[in-house]
Structures are given as structure tokens and as C-alpha cells.
Amino acid sequence: MSELGAEEPTVGAYRIVLADDHAMFRQCVKELLEGSGELQVVGEAGDDLRLLDLFKKEPPDMVIWGISMPNHHGLAATREIKMTYPQVKVLILTMHREREYVDYVLAAGAEGYLLKENADTELFVAVDRIRRGECYVSPLVTGGAWSAFR
């Protein structure tokens, strides 16, 4: 790993950066993702500023992160990522169930919204749909009525 927590990419792997202010949660998500064999976590960050630094070397294919992190407002950072790196997919992984949050993050450019409490059962579905160009919103937020937004 580099000093910013990035691993050297595996050729052909879908490259993901994780950002959350809880290191143990990042580790659990990393283990889930890398267990698939197709996904590789190439960087980790505990705050928004470090997250944006990780993009400077080589942007990942996707960033999975929480919107309630130190230093930046999550929506502003999502907009910045999408404006600077429009090819990078953004999946928000959060504890916020309120529908307004979904509306805000999708308007900011995120492709997905997943509740942390469902990460173990929905993470791969969300990543797969977003990789295919779809939008994913956790059914617990939408009551199951909004499986694809865009």
C-alpha cells in the first residue's frame, strides 16, 4: 500500500476507493468486496480531503463512501468528484434513511444510495447495477418502489 492507503491495481479488476470515518467499517467492506475476485479496493480514506487526494494519482472506477465525514460536506465533495472525474461512479453508503438524503445525493451526481445496515446483503447488487450504468437505491429507503432511478 502507498502512504495514502492505495494498493497497486490488479490488471482487469474493477478499482474501488473506500471512504468512511470508521476504519473497522472500511475493513469489513473491503473484505466483502475483495472476496468476489472481480473487485479491488485500491485506496482508503478516513475523511473527504484524503479521499480527494487519492484521486490525484489515478481515479478509480468507483468510490464508495459516506456523506457524513470530517472536513467537507458530503454533497459538495460528491459534486466535486463528479465534475472533475465524471467517469467515476459514486455509491453512497450511509446510515441516513430519510428520503431527502437520497434526493440530494442523486442530484449531486451519485449513482447509488445504500444503507450501511444492508451492506452485507445489498452491496454486490448495488455495485453491479452501478457498473452497468443503472442507479441503485436501497429498498428500505424507497419501500421497494424505486429500484432504478436513471
Chimera marker file (.cmm) of the C-alpha trace (Angstrom):
<marker_set name="trace">
<marker id="1" x="0.000" y="0.000" z="0.000" r="1" g="1" b="0" radius="0.5"/>
<marker id="2" x="1.104" y="3.539" z="-0.629" r="1" g="1" b="0" radius="0.5"/>
<marker id="3" x="1.169" y="6.187" z="2.086" r="1" g="1" b="0" radius="0.5"/>
<marker id="4" x="-2.413" y="7.116" z="1.200" r="1" g="1" b="0" radius="0.5"/>
<marker id="5" x="-3.602" y="3.549" z="1.612" r="1" g="1" b="0" radius="0.5"/>
<marker id="6" x="-3.699" y="2.644" z="-2.074" r="1" g="1" b="0" radius="0.5"/>
<marker id="7" x="-2.736" y="-0.788" z="-3.322" r="1" g="1" b="0" radius="0.5"/>
<marker id="8" x="-1.211" y="-1.468" z="-6.697" r="1" g="1" b="0" radius="0.5"/>
<marker id="9" x="-4.085" y="-2.286" z="-9.066" r="1" g="1" b="0" radius="0.5"/>
<marker id="10" x="-4.627" y="-5.769" z="-10.428" r="1" g="1" b="0" radius="0.5"/>
<marker id="11" x="-4.999" y="-5.782" z="-14.210" r="1" g="1" b="0" radius="0.5"/>
<marker id="12" x="-8.646" y="-6.142" z="-15.203" r="1" g="1" b="0" radius="0.5"/>
<marker id="13" x="-10.050" y="-5.632" z="-11.704" r="1" g="1" b="0" radius="0.5"/>
<marker id="14" x="-12.762" y="-3.046" z="-11.105" r="1" g="1" b="0" radius="0.5"/>
<marker id="15" x="-10.984" y="-0.443" z="-8.991" r="1" g="1" b="0" radius="0.5"/>
<marker id="16" x="-12.750" y="0.937" z="-5.913" r="1" g="1" b="0" radius="0.5"/>
<marker id="17" x="-11.811" y="3.555" z="-3.328" r="1" g="1" b="0" radius="0.5"/>
<marker id="18" x="-13.486" y="3.323" z="0.089" r="1" g="1" b="0" radius="0.5"/>
<marker id="19" x="-14.015" y="6.298" z="2.348" r="1" g="1" b="0" radius="0.5"/>
<marker id="20" x="-15.575" y="6.239" z="5.796" r="1" g="1" b="0" radius="0.5"/>
<marker id="21" x="-14.503" y="7.748" z="9.079" r="1" g="1" b="0" radius="0.5"/>
<marker id="22" x="-14.692" y="4.332" z="10.789" r="1" g="1" b="0" radius="0.5"/>
<marker id="23" x="-11.628" y="2.225" z="9.927" r="1" g="1" b="0" radius="0.5"/>
<marker id="24" x="-13.206" y="-1.020" z="11.111" r="1" g="1" b="0" radius="0.5"/>
<marker id="25" x="-16.208" y="-0.487" z="8.843" r="1" g="1" b="0" radius="0.5"/>
<marker id="26" x="-13.901" y="0.199" z="5.869" r="1" g="1" b="0" radius="0.5"/>
<marker id="27" x="-12.031" y="-3.023" z="6.598" r="1" g="1" b="0" radius="0.5"/>
<marker id="28" x="-15.247" y="-5.072" z="6.653" r="1" g="1" b="0" radius="0.5"/>
<marker id="29" x="-16.457" y="-3.566" z="3.373" r="1" g="1" b="0" radius="0.5"/>
<marker id="30" x="-13.028" y="-4.127" z="1.807" r="1" g="1" b="0" radius="0.5"/>
<marker id="31" x="-13.076" y="-7.800" z="2.772" r="1" g="1" b="0" radius="0.5"/>
<marker id="32" x="-16.570" y="-8.206" z="1.331" r="1" g="1" b="0" radius="0.5"/>
<marker id="33" x="-15.629" y="-6.545" z="-1.957" r="1" g="1" b="0" radius="0.5"/>
<marker id="34" x="-12.306" y="-8.263" z="-2.482" r="1" g="1" b="0" radius="0.5"/>
<marker id="35" x="-13.806" y="-11.649" z="-1.676" r="1" g="1" b="0" radius="0.5"/>
<marker id="36" x="-15.534" y="-11.524" z="-5.063" r="1" g="1" b="0" radius="0.5"/>
<marker id="37" x="-12.275" y="-11.695" z="-7.002" r="1" g="1" b="0" radius="0.5"/>
<marker id="38" x="-13.508" y="-9.092" z="-9.526" r="1" g="1" b="0" radius="0.5"/>
<marker id="39" x="-13.318" y="-6.012" z="-7.317" r="1" g="1" b="0" radius="0.5"/>
<marker id="40" x="-10.210" y="-4.430" z="-5.844" r="1" g="1" b="0" radius="0.5"/>
<marker id="41" x="-10.001" y="-1.760" z="-3.189" r="1" g="1" b="0" radius="0.5"/>
<marker id="42" x="-7.139" y="0.448" z="-4.380" r="1" g="1" b="0" radius="0.5"/>
<marker id="43" x="-7.399" y="3.105" z="-1.693" r="1" g="1" b="0" radius="0.5"/>
<marker id="44" x="-8.994" y="4.053" z="1.601" r="1" g="1" b="0" radius="0.5"/>
<marker id="45" x="-9.651" y="7.359" z="3.286" r="1" g="1" b="0" radius="0.5"/>
<marker id="46" x="-10.979" y="8.433" z="6.665" r="1" g="1" b="0" radius="0.5"/>
<marker id="47" x="-12.023" y="11.920" z="5.557" r="1" g="1" b="0" radius="0.5"/>
<marker id="48" x="-13.041" y="13.832" z="2.437" r="1" g="1" b="0" radius="0.5"/>
<marker id="49" x="-9.721" y="15.614" z="1.923" r="1" g="1" b="0" radius="0.5"/>
<marker id="50" x="-7.766" y="12.379" z="1.905" r="1" g="1" b="0" radius="0.5"/>
<marker id="51" x="-10.377" y="10.885" z="-0.413" r="1" g="1" b="0" radius="0.5"/>
<marker id="52" x="-9.839" y="13.649" z="-2.950" r="1" g="1" b="0" radius="0.5"/>
<marker id="53" x="-6.045" y="13.198" z="-2.647" r="1" g="1" b="0" radius="0.5"/>
<marker id="54" x="-6.421" y="9.540" z="-3.654" r="1" g="1" b="0" radius="0.5"/>
<marker id="55" x="-7.954" y="10.605" z="-6.959" r="1" g="1" b="0" radius="0.5"/>
<marker id="56" x="-4.924" y="12.675" z="-7.966" r="1" g="1" b="0" radius="0.5"/>
<marker id="57" x="-2.707" y="9.685" z="-8.744" r="1" g="1" b="0" radius="0.5"/>
<marker id="58" x="-5.233" y="7.664" z="-10.724" r="1" g="1" b="0" radius="0.5"/>
<marker id="59" x="-9.002" y="7.933" z="-10.397" r="1" g="1" b="0" radius="0.5"/>
<marker id="60" x="-10.758" y="4.674" z="-9.510" r="1" g="1" b="0" radius="0.5"/>
<marker id="61" x="-13.724" y="3.203" z="-11.347" r="1" g="1" b="0" radius="0.5"/>
<marker id="62" x="-15.941" y="3.743" z="-8.305" r="1" g="1" b="0" radius="0.5"/>
<marker id="63" x="-15.881" y="5.407" z="-4.914" r="1" g="1" b="0" radius="0.5"/>
<marker id="64" x="-17.970" y="4.038" z="-2.071" r="1" g="1" b="0" radius="0.5"/>
<marker id="65" x="-18.267" y="6.473" z="0.772" r="1" g="1" b="0" radius="0.5"/>
<marker id="66" x="-20.360" y="8.050" z="3.493" r="1" g="1" b="0" radius="0.5"/>
<marker id="67" x="-21.661" y="11.587" z="3.252" r="1" g="1" b="0" radius="0.5"/>
<marker id="68" x="-21.149" y="12.346" z="6.956" r="1" g="1" b="0" radius="0.5"/>
<marker id="69" x="-17.370" y="12.576" z="7.120" r="1" g="1" b="0" radius="0.5"/>
<marker id="70" x="-14.987" y="15.174" z="8.560" r="1" g="1" b="0" radius="0.5"/>
<marker id="71" x="-13.715" y="18.217" z="6.600" r="1" g="1" b="0" radius="0.5"/>
<marker id="72" x="-16.218" y="18.619" z="3.744" r="1" g="1" b="0" radius="0.5"/>
<marker id="73" x="-19.933" y="18.482" z="3.305" r="1" g="1" b="0" radius="0.5"/>
<marker id="74" x="-20.591" y="15.181" z="1.546" r="1" g="1" b="0" radius="0.5"/>
<marker id="75" x="-22.781" y="16.662" z="-1.145" r="1" g="1" b="0" radius="0.5"/>
<marker id="76" x="-20.155" y="19.237" z="-2.093" r="1" g="1" b="0" radius="0.5"/>
<marker id="77" x="-17.478" y="16.551" z="-2.301" r="1" g="1" b="0" radius="0.5"/>
<marker id="78" x="-19.753" y="14.350" z="-4.425" r="1" g="1" b="0" radius="0.5"/>
<marker id="79" x="-20.319" y="17.257" z="-6.826" r="1" g="1" b="0" radius="0.5"/>
<marker id="80" x="-16.575" y="17.923" z="-6.937" r="1" g="1" b="0" radius="0.5"/>
<marker id="81" x="-15.809" y="14.283" z="-7.729" r="1" g="1" b="0" radius="0.5"/>
<marker id="82" x="-18.420" y="14.143" z="-10.496" r="1" g="1" b="0" radius="0.5"/>
<marker id="83" x="-17.338" y="17.470" z="-12.033" r="1" g="1" b="0" radius="0.5"/>
<marker id="84" x="-13.635" y="16.622" z="-12.002" r="1" g="1" b="0" radius="0.5"/>
<marker id="85" x="-13.908" y="12.872" z="-12.668" r="1" g="1" b="0" radius="0.5"/>
<marker id="86" x="-17.252" y="12.297" z="-14.431" r="1" g="1" b="0" radius="0.5"/>
<marker id="87" x="-16.339" y="8.709" z="-15.300" r="1" g="1" b="0" radius="0.5"/>
<marker id="88" x="-16.037" y="7.729" z="-11.615" r="1" g="1" b="0" radius="0.5"/>
<marker id="89" x="-19.168" y="6.084" z="-10.243" r="1" g="1" b="0" radius="0.5"/>
<marker id="90" x="-20.282" y="7.168" z="-6.753" r="1" g="1" b="0" radius="0.5"/>
<marker id="91" x="-22.087" y="4.891" z="-4.302" r="1" g="1" b="0" radius="0.5"/>
<marker id="92" x="-23.109" y="6.498" z="-1.032" r="1" g="1" b="0" radius="0.5"/>
<marker id="93" x="-23.023" y="4.090" z="1.913" r="1" g="1" b="0" radius="0.5"/>
<marker id="94" x="-24.821" y="5.695" z="4.833" r="1" g="1" b="0" radius="0.5"/>
<marker id="95" x="-26.960" y="5.265" z="7.919" r="1" g="1" b="0" radius="0.5"/>
<marker id="96" x="-29.403" y="8.012" z="6.837" r="1" g="1" b="0" radius="0.5"/>
<marker id="97" x="-32.806" y="6.557" z="5.893" r="1" g="1" b="0" radius="0.5"/>
<marker id="98" x="-34.516" y="9.861" z="5.093" r="1" g="1" b="0" radius="0.5"/>
<marker id="99" x="-35.712" y="10.187" z="1.503" r="1" g="1" b="0" radius="0.5"/>
<marker id="100" x="-34.410" y="13.768" z="1.306" r="1" g="1" b="0" radius="0.5"/>
<marker id="101" x="-30.841" y="12.465" z="1.524" r="1" g="1" b="0" radius="0.5"/>
<marker id="102" x="-31.448" y="10.235" z="-1.496" r="1" g="1" b="0" radius="0.5"/>
<marker id="103" x="-32.782" y="13.161" z="-3.494" r="1" g="1" b="0" radius="0.5"/>
<marker id="104" x="-29.808" y="15.346" z="-2.522" r="1" g="1" b="0" radius="0.5"/>
<marker id="105" x="-27.083" y="12.810" z="-3.331" r="1" g="1" b="0" radius="0.5"/>
<marker id="106" x="-28.623" y="11.772" z="-6.640" r="1" g="1" b="0" radius="0.5"/>
<marker id="107" x="-28.974" y="15.433" z="-7.605" r="1" g="1" b="0" radius="0.5"/>
<marker id="108" x="-25.283" y="15.876" z="-6.703" r="1" g="1" b="0" radius="0.5"/>
<marker id="109" x="-24.419" y="13.135" z="-9.207" r="1" g="1" b="0" radius="0.5"/>
<marker id="110" x="-24.164" y="9.931" z="-7.161" r="1" g="1" b="0" radius="0.5"/>
<marker id="111" x="-25.293" y="6.750" z="-8.899" r="1" g="1" b="0" radius="0.5"/>
<marker id="112" x="-26.290" y="4.885" z="-5.762" r="1" g="1" b="0" radius="0.5"/>
<marker id="113" x="-27.516" y="5.099" z="-2.187" r="1" g="1" b="0" radius="0.5"/>
<marker id="114" x="-27.096" y="2.116" z="0.137" r="1" g="1" b="0" radius="0.5"/>
<marker id="115" x="-27.877" y="1.850" z="3.830" r="1" g="1" b="0" radius="0.5"/>
<marker id="116" x="-24.978" y="0.599" z="5.951" r="1" g="1" b="0" radius="0.5"/>
<marker id="117" x="-27.293" y="-1.787" z="7.758" r="1" g="1" b="0" radius="0.5"/>
<marker id="118" x="-27.885" y="-3.608" z="4.458" r="1" g="1" b="0" radius="0.5"/>
<marker id="119" x="-24.335" y="-3.561" z="3.112" r="1" g="1" b="0" radius="0.5"/>
<marker id="120" x="-23.817" y="-7.269" z="3.737" r="1" g="1" b="0" radius="0.5"/>
<marker id="121" x="-26.819" y="-8.246" z="1.586" r="1" g="1" b="0" radius="0.5"/>
<marker id="122" x="-27.087" y="-5.416" z="-0.977" r="1" g="1" b="0" radius="0.5"/>
<marker id="123" x="-23.522" y="-4.262" z="-1.639" r="1" g="1" b="0" radius="0.5"/>
<marker id="124" x="-22.833" y="-6.535" z="-4.608" r="1" g="1" b="0" radius="0.5"/>
<marker id="125" x="-26.225" y="-5.836" z="-6.171" r="1" g="1" b="0" radius="0.5"/>
<marker id="126" x="-25.625" y="-2.087" z="-5.862" r="1" g="1" b="0" radius="0.5"/>
<marker id="127" x="-22.089" y="-2.256" z="-7.291" r="1" g="1" b="0" radius="0.5"/>
<marker id="128" x="-23.204" y="-4.488" z="-10.166" r="1" g="1" b="0" radius="0.5"/>
<marker id="129" x="-26.113" y="-2.252" z="-11.155" r="1" g="1" b="0" radius="0.5"/>
<marker id="130" x="-23.994" y="0.877" z="-10.991" r="1" g="1" b="0" radius="0.5"/>
<marker id="131" x="-21.253" y="-0.781" z="-13.073" r="1" g="1" b="0" radius="0.5"/>
<marker id="132" x="-23.918" y="-1.477" z="-15.730" r="1" g="1" b="0" radius="0.5"/>
<marker id="133" x="-24.918" y="2.193" z="-15.826" r="1" g="1" b="0" radius="0.5"/>
<marker id="134" x="-28.003" y="1.921" z="-13.636" r="1" g="1" b="0" radius="0.5"/>
<marker id="135" x="-28.824" y="3.714" z="-10.421" r="1" g="1" b="0" radius="0.5"/>
<marker id="136" x="-29.306" y="1.811" z="-7.162" r="1" g="1" b="0" radius="0.5"/>
<marker id="137" x="-31.279" y="2.981" z="-4.141" r="1" g="1" b="0" radius="0.5"/>
<marker id="138" x="-31.708" y="0.772" z="-1.093" r="1" g="1" b="0" radius="0.5"/>
<marker id="139" x="-35.266" y="-0.654" z="-0.994" r="1" g="1" b="0" radius="0.5"/>
<marker id="140" x="-35.573" y="0.198" z="2.713" r="1" g="1" b="0" radius="0.5"/>
<marker id="141" x="-35.375" y="3.886" z="1.821" r="1" g="1" b="0" radius="0.5"/>
<marker id="142" x="-37.812" y="3.659" z="-1.065" r="1" g="1" b="0" radius="0.5"/>
<marker id="143" x="-40.182" y="0.993" z="0.173" r="1" g="1" b="0" radius="0.5"/>
<marker id="144" x="-39.014" y="-1.181" z="-2.730" r="1" g="1" b="0" radius="0.5"/>
<marker id="145" x="-40.723" y="1.064" z="-5.288" r="1" g="1" b="0" radius="0.5"/>
<marker id="146" x="-37.588" y="2.635" z="-6.766" r="1" g="1" b="0" radius="0.5"/>
<marker id="147" x="-35.131" y="0.002" z="-7.979" r="1" g="1" b="0" radius="0.5"/>
<marker id="148" x="-33.760" y="2.027" z="-10.880" r="1" g="1" b="0" radius="0.5"/>
<marker id="149" x="-33.916" y="5.810" z="-10.985" r="1" g="1" b="0" radius="0.5"/>
<marker id="150" x="-31.959" y="6.721" z="-14.125" r="1" g="1" b="0" radius="0.5"/>
<link id1="1" id2="2" r="1" g="1" b="0" radius="0.2"/>
<link id1="2" id2="3" r="1" g="1" b="0" radius="0.2"/>
<link id1="3" id2="4" r="1" g="1" b="0" radius="0.2"/>
<link id1="4" id2="5" r="1" g="1" b="0" radius="0.2"/>
<link id1="5" id2="6" r="1" g="1" b="0" radius="0.2"/>
<link id1="6" id2="7" r="1" g="1" b="0" radius="0.2"/>
<link id1="7" id2="8" r="1" g="1" b="0" radius="0.2"/>
<link id1="8" id2="9" r="1" g="1" b="0" radius="0.2"/>
<link id1="9" id2="10" r="1" g="1" b="0" radius="0.2"/>
<link id1="10" id2="11" r="1" g="1" b="0" radius="0.2"/>
<link id1="11" id2="12" r="1" g="1" b="0" radius="0.2"/>
<link id1="12" id2="13" r="1" g="1" b="0" radius="0.2"/>
<link id1="13" id2="14" r="1" g="1" b="0" radius="0.2"/>
<link id1="14" id2="15" r="1" g="1" b="0" radius="0.2"/>
<link id1="15" id2="16" r="1" g="1" b="0" radius="0.2"/>
<link id1="16" id2="17" r="1" g="1" b="0" radius="0.2"/>
<link id1="17" id2="18" r="1" g="1" b="0" radius="0.2"/>
<link id1="18" id2="19" r="1" g="1" b="0" radius="0.2"/>
<link id1="19" id2="20" r="1" g="1" b="0" radius="0.2"/>
<link id1="20" id2="21" r="1" g="1" b="0" radius="0.2"/>
<link id1="21" id2="22" r="1" g="1" b="0" radius="0.2"/>
<link id1="22" id2="23" r="1" g="1" b="0" radius="0.2"/>
<link id1="23" id2="24" r="1" g="1" b="0" radius="0.2"/>
<link id1="24" id2="25" r="1" g="1" b="0" radius="0.2"/>
<link id1="25" id2="26" r="1" g="1" b="0" radius="0.2"/>
<link id1="26" id2="27" r="1" g="1" b="0" radius="0.2"/>
<link id1="27" id2="28" r="1" g="1" b="0" radius="0.2"/>
<link id1="28" id2="29" r="1" g="1" b="0" radius="0.2"/>
<link id1="29" id2="30" r="1" g="1" b="0" radius="0.2"/>
<link id1="30" id2="31" r="1" g="1" b="0" radius="0.2"/>
<link id1="31" id2="32" r="1" g="1" b="0" radius="0.2"/>
<link id1="32" id2="33" r="1" g="1" b="0" radius="0.2"/>
<link id1="33" id2="34" r="1" g="1" b="0" radius="0.2"/>
<link id1="34" id2="35" r="1" g="1" b="0" radius="0.2"/>
<link id1="35" id2="36" r="1" g="1" b="0" radius="0.2"/>
<link id1="36" id2="37" r="1" g="1" b="0" radius="0.2"/>
<link id1="37" id2="38" r="1" g="1" b="0" radius="0.2"/>
<link id1="38" id2="39" r="1" g="1" b="0" radius="0.2"/>
<link id1="39" id2="40" r="1" g="1" b="0" radius="0.2"/>
<link id1="40" id2="41" r="1" g="1" b="0" radius="0.2"/>
<link id1="41" id2="42" r="1" g="1" b="0" radius="0.2"/>
<link id1="42" id2="43" r="1" g="1" b="0" radius="0.2"/>
<link id1="43" id2="44" r="1" g="1" b="0" radius="0.2"/>
<link id1="44" id2="45" r="1" g="1" b="0" radius="0.2"/>
<link id1="45" id2="46" r="1" g="1" b="0" radius="0.2"/>
<link id1="46" id2="47" r="1" g="1" b="0" radius="0.2"/>
<link id1="47" id2="48" r="1" g="1" b="0" radius="0.2"/>
<link id1="48" id2="49" r="1" g="1" b="0" radius="0.2"/>
<link id1="49" id2="50" r="1" g="1" b="0" radius="0.2"/>
<link id1="50" id2="51" r="1" g="1" b="0" radius="0.2"/>
<link id1="51" id2="52" r="1" g="1" b="0" radius="0.2"/>
<link id1="52" id2="53" r="1" g="1" b="0" radius="0.2"/>
<link id1="53" id2="54" r="1" g="1" b="0" radius="0.2"/>
<link id1="54" id2="55" r="1" g="1" b="0" radius="0.2"/>
<link id1="55" id2="56" r="1" g="1" b="0" radius="0.2"/>
<link id1="56" id2="57" r="1" g="1" b="0" radius="0.2"/>
<link id1="57" id2="58" r="1" g="1" b="0" radius="0.2"/>
<link id1="58" id2="59" r="1" g="1" b="0" radius="0.2"/>
<link id1="59" id2="60" r="1" g="1" b="0" radius="0.2"/>
<link id1="60" id2="61" r="1" g="1" b="0" radius="0.2"/>
<link id1="61" id2="62" r="1" g="1" b="0" radius="0.2"/>
<link id1="62" id2="63" r="1" g="1" b="0" radius="0.2"/>
<link id1="63" id2="64" r="1" g="1" b="0" radius="0.2"/>
<link id1="64" id2="65" r="1" g="1" b="0" radius="0.2"/>
<link id1="65" id2="66" r="1" g="1" b="0" radius="0.2"/>
<link id1="66" id2="67" r="1" g="1" b="0" radius="0.2"/>
<link id1="67" id2="68" r="1" g="1" b="0" radius="0.2"/>
<link id1="68" id2="69" r="1" g="1" b="0" radius="0.2"/>
<link id1="69" id2="70" r="1" g="1" b="0" radius="0.2"/>
<link id1="70" id2="71" r="1" g="1" b="0" radius="0.2"/>
<link id1="71" id2="72" r="1" g="1" b="0" radius="0.2"/>
<link id1="72" id2="73" r="1" g="1" b="0" radius="0.2"/>
<link id1="73" id2="74" r="1" g="1" b="0" radius="0.2"/>
<link id1="74" id2="75" r="1" g="1" b="0" radius="0.2"/>
<link id1="75" id2="76" r="1" g="1" b="0" radius="0.2"/>
<link id1="76" id2="77" r="1" g="1" b="0" radius="0.2"/>
<link id1="77" id2="78" r="1" g="1" b="0" radius="0.2"/>
<link id1="78" id2="79" r="1" g="1" b="0" radius="0.2"/>
<link id1="79" id2="80" r="1" g="1" b="0" radius="0.2"/>
<link id1="80" id2="81" r="1" g="1" b="0" radius="0.2"/>
<link id1="81" id2="82" r="1" g="1" b="0" radius="0.2"/>
<link id1="82" id2="83" r="1" g="1" b="0" radius="0.2"/>
<link id1="83" id2="84" r="1" g="1" b="0" radius="0.2"/>
<link id1="84" id2="85" r="1" g="1" b="0" radius="0.2"/>
<link id1="85" id2="86" r="1" g="1" b="0" radius="0.2"/>
<link id1="86" id2="87" r="1" g="1" b="0" radius="0.2"/>
<link id1="87" id2="88" r="1" g="1" b="0" radius="0.2"/>
<link id1="88" id2="89" r="1" g="1" b="0" radius="0.2"/>
<link id1="89" id2="90" r="1" g="1" b="0" radius="0.2"/>
<link id1="90" id2="91" r="1" g="1" b="0" radius="0.2"/>
<link id1="91" id2="92" r="1" g="1" b="0" radius="0.2"/>
<link id1="92" id2="93" r="1" g="1" b="0" radius="0.2"/>
<link id1="93" id2="94" r="1" g="1" b="0" radius="0.2"/>
<link id1="94" id2="95" r="1" g="1" b="0" radius="0.2"/>
<link id1="95" id2="96" r="1" g="1" b="0" radius="0.2"/>
<link id1="96" id2="97" r="1" g="1" b="0" radius="0.2"/>
<link id1="97" id2="98" r="1" g="1" b="0" radius="0.2"/>
<link id1="98" id2="99" r="1" g="1" b="0" radius="0.2"/>
<link id1="99" id2="100" r="1" g="1" b="0" radius="0.2"/>
<link id1="100" id2="101" r="1" g="1" b="0" radius="0.2"/>
<link id1="101" id2="102" r="1" g="1" b="0" radius="0.2"/>
<link id1="102" id2="103" r="1" g="1" b="0" radius="0.2"/>
<link id1="103" id2="104" r="1" g="1" b="0" radius="0.2"/>
<link id1="104" id2="105" r="1" g="1" b="0" radius="0.2"/>
<link id1="105" id2="106" r="1" g="1" b="0" radius="0.2"/>
<link id1="106" id2="107" r="1" g="1" b="0" radius="0.2"/>
<link id1="107" id2="108" r="1" g="1" b="0" radius="0.2"/>
<link id1="108" id2="109" r="1" g="1" b="0" radius="0.2"/>
<link id1="109" id2="110" r="1" g="1" b="0" radius="0.2"/>
<link id1="110" id2="111" r="1" g="1" b="0" radius="0.2"/>
<link id1="111" id2="112" r="1" g="1" b="0" radius="0.2"/>
<link id1="112" id2="113" r="1" g="1" b="0" radius="0.2"/>
<link id1="113" id2="114" r="1" g="1" b="0" radius="0.2"/>
<link id1="114" id2="115" r="1" g="1" b="0" radius="0.2"/>
<link id1="115" id2="116" r="1" g="1" b="0" radius="0.2"/>
<link id1="116" id2="117" r="1" g="1" b="0" radius="0.2"/>
<link id1="117" id2="118" r="1" g="1" b="0" radius="0.2"/>
<link id1="118" id2="119" r="1" g="1" b="0" radius="0.2"/>
<link id1="119" id2="120" r="1" g="1" b="0" radius="0.2"/>
<link id1="120" id2="121" r="1" g="1" b="0" radius="0.2"/>
<link id1="121" id2="122" r="1" g="1" b="0" radius="0.2"/>
<link id1="122" id2="123" r="1" g="1" b="0" radius="0.2"/>
<link id1="123" id2="124" r="1" g="1" b="0" radius="0.2"/>
<link id1="124" id2="125" r="1" g="1" b="0" radius="0.2"/>
<link id1="125" id2="126" r="1" g="1" b="0" radius="0.2"/>
<link id1="126" id2="127" r="1" g="1" b="0" radius="0.2"/>
<link id1="127" id2="128" r="1" g="1" b="0" radius="0.2"/>
<link id1="128" id2="129" r="1" g="1" b="0" radius="0.2"/>
<link id1="129" id2="130" r="1" g="1" b="0" radius="0.2"/>
<link id1="130" id2="131" r="1" g="1" b="0" radius="0.2"/>
<link id1="131" id2="132" r="1" g="1" b="0" radius="0.2"/>
<link id1="132" id2="133" r="1" g="1" b="0" radius="0.2"/>
<link id1="133" id2="134" r="1" g="1" b="0" radius="0.2"/>
<link id1="134" id2="135" r="1" g="1" b="0" radius="0.2"/>
<link id1="135" id2="136" r="1" g="1" b="0" radius="0.2"/>
<link id1="136" id2="137" r="1" g="1" b="0" radius="0.2"/>
<link id1="137" id2="138" r="1" g="1" b="0" radius="0.2"/>
<link id1="138" id2="139" r="1" g="1" b="0" radius="0.2"/>
<link id1="139" id2="140" r="1" g="1" b="0" radius="0.2"/>
<link id1="140" id2="141" r="1" g="1" b="0" radius="0.2"/>
<link id1="141" id2="142" r="1" g="1" b="0" radius="0.2"/>
<link id1="142" id2="143" r="1" g="1" b="0" radius="0.2"/>
<link id1="143" id2="144" r="1" g="1" b="0" radius="0.2"/>
<link id1="144" id2="145" r="1" g="1" b="0" radius="0.2"/>
<link id1="145" id2="146" r="1" g="1" b="0" radius="0.2"/>
<link id1="146" id2="147" r="1" g="1" b="0" radius="0.2"/>
<link id1="147" id2="148" r="1" g="1" b="0" radius="0.2"/>
<link id1="148" id2="149" r="1" g="1" b="0" radius="0.2"/>
<link id1="149" id2="150" r="1" g="1" b="0" radius="0.2"/>
</marker_set>
